Amino acid sequence: TTTVALRLVEDGVFQFTTPIAELLPAFGQADKQCINVFHLLTQTGGLPIDTPGVPPTVIADLEQYAAWTYDRPASGRPGEQVAYSVLVAHSVLGLFMQRASGRPFKDLVQELVLEPLGMRDTAFGPRPDLMARRCPLAPANYLLAPSHARAAAVAASHVARITGYATQPGAVVPGGGAFSTLADMARFAEMLRGGGELDGQRILSPAMIELARRNHTGRMPNE
């Protein structure tokens, strides 16, 4: 998801400083009009870390889940704290990129990353052929011990939730709804290690890779 965002910046579709509300006006409610692409990429936009009570069907719907944030205020001023909003921020970013490019999020990932890198066993959403090979999520075995009963319950709830939204028919979850293999992920990692290129296919420029490797949040802790 973030690689696609960086590529669209390189292609001039939008800038790091482009406010999210410029293309998603409703997102600017509750004083969030200053949150921009850079804030979402660095997890400094103040969007929530989790959304307890939101059903998997909503998380799996890009439009609905991003809209869940619209009338909710950020937890602080943009850029002043780090909080890894894996599901929420990436869904907002995914919808923003969809609007900016005029192409569905899944098509952007396919065209800009997966196809050029030959990642044939990777998809956002439950592609039927991959589901037949899926390794199910399960709590770690050590949690079966009586002393870990409370942690086991938390793990089981997370497993059920993640499995629920990731396997919804037609799911689009930019922050946690992809299925892949070690071989495909190795190709993705090699592209990054090679300065944005693999087997003659350039995904990002060396300059963008170097920029992405920098520490943009200083010594701020991840909340």
N, C-alpha and C positions, 0 to 999 in steps of 0.2 A: 504493500500500500504506500509506504513512504517512498519507495523507489519510483513508483509511478508519479507521485507528487513532485519529486525532484526532476524527473524527466519533463514533466509539463512546464515546470519553471524554465528549464533549459530551452524548451520549444517556444517560450514566450506566451503560453496560454494564460498565465497569471504570474504574479511575483510573490516573493516571501512576505512582502508587506501588504498584500491584498487582504482587506478585511473580509472575513467569512460572510458577514452580512451584506456585502456588496452583491453577492449572487444568491444568498439565502436571507432575504430581508427579515423574515420572521425570527431568525436566530439573534438578531440584534436587540431583542427585547431584554428587559431586566438588566440594562447597562452592559450588554455584551458586544456592543457595536465596535469596540476597539480590538477585539480578538482577531488575530490574523493567521495566515498560513504558518508563519514561523512559530507562533505560540503553540499551535496544534502539533507541529513536528517535534518541538522540544518539550512537549507536555507541560507547558507553563501557561495554559489558557484558563486554568481554574475550573475545568469541567470535572464532574464527579468521577471517582475511581470505580464506583459500583452503582448499580441501580436495583437494589433489593425490591422484590415485589413485581418487577416488570416481567411479564410472561415471555417465554422463549419465542412465541409467534411474533411478538413485537420486536424483539432483538433481531430476529431473522429478517425483518422488513426494513430495508435501508431508509426509506422515506419516513416510516412511522417512528423508528428509533431515534433518528436525528431530530425529528419534531418533538420528541419527549423533552429535549433540552431547551426548546425555544423560550418558554415563559419562566424558566428557572435561572436565578442569578448565578454567576460564577462564584467560587469560594474566595476569590481575592482579585486584586488588580492583575491584569495580564503581565507576565514576565517576572512576577515577584515571588512565585513559589513553584516547586516542581511536584506534580502529582500524576502518576502514571495512569491516565484514563484510557486503558487499553481498548475497551469496547466503545465508550461514548465518543471520545475525541476522534477515533479512527472512522466511526460511522459518519460523523459530521464532515470529516475530511473527504471521505468517499463520496458523499452526496455532493459536496462542493465541487469536487473534480468532475463529477458526472455533469453538473450544470455548466461548468466552465468549458468543457470540451464538447458538450452535446452528444456524448457517447455513454452508454451504460458502463458502470464501474467494471463489471466482469469483462466486458469487451476491451477496456483500456488495459487491464492486467494481461489479458490474453495476447493482445497485439503488441504491447510495448515490452513485455517481459517474458512470458511463457513461450510463445512461438519462436522468437529470435534465439532463445537459449535452449530450445529443444526440450523444454520441461513438459513432456507429454503426460506425465502421471501426477500433475498438479492442477487443482481447480478450486475456485471459491464456490462453495455450495456442494451438495451431495451428488456428484456425478455418478450415475448408476454403476459404471464399470469399476470405479474406485471404491464404492461402498461394498462391493462384493469382496474386496481385499482389505477392508478397514480393520485396523487393530483397535478394539474397543478401549476406551478409557476405563481405568479401575483404580481404586485406592491402593496405595502401597501395602504390601503384605504385613509390614511391621505394625500397621495400624490395627491389625486384628487382635493385638494384645489388649487385655482388659484395661490396662493403664492408659491406653490411648483411645478409649471409647468416645470421648468428646471430640477429639480431632477426627476420628473415623466418621463421625456423623457429619462434621463440616465437609470433609472430603467427599463423602457420598452425595451431599447436596450439590456441591460444585460439579461433580461428574455428571449428575443428572441434568443440571442446568446447561452445561456446555454441550453435552450430547444432544440435548433438546433443541437448542437454537442452531447448532451446526448441521443437524440432519433434517431440518425442516425443508420440505420441498420448495425449491426456488430460493433458498436462503442466500442472502448477500450480507455477510458480516465482515467488513474490512479489518476488524481488529481481532479476529479469532475464528474465522469460518473457513479456513483453507485446509485442504487435504493434500498431502504430498508424500514423497518417498525420500529416503536418505540419499539416493542417487541424484534425484532432482535438486535437492537442497544443496548437495555438493557442487552442482553446476552453478547454482545461484551464488554460493560462497566464492567459487573460483572467479566468477565475473567481478565480484567486489575486490577480491585480492589482486586481480589483474588490472585494476584501475578503471573498471567499468566496461571491459570488453572480454569476450570469450569466443574462440573459434571464428574470429573475424566479424562477430556481431557486437556492435557498440551499443550499450544500453545507456550509460552515463559517461560524461567526460571525466578525465582525470582530475580536473579542477573541482568538479562537483563532488567526486569521491573524497577528495582532500578536505573540502568544506564540511562534508557530513561527518568526517572523523574527528573534527574538533570538539572540544568541550564548550558548549554554548550556555551552560547553566552554572558555571563556576563551582562554588562549594555548597550550593544549596542542596539540602537533603531531599531525597524522594519521599514525599509524605506518604 
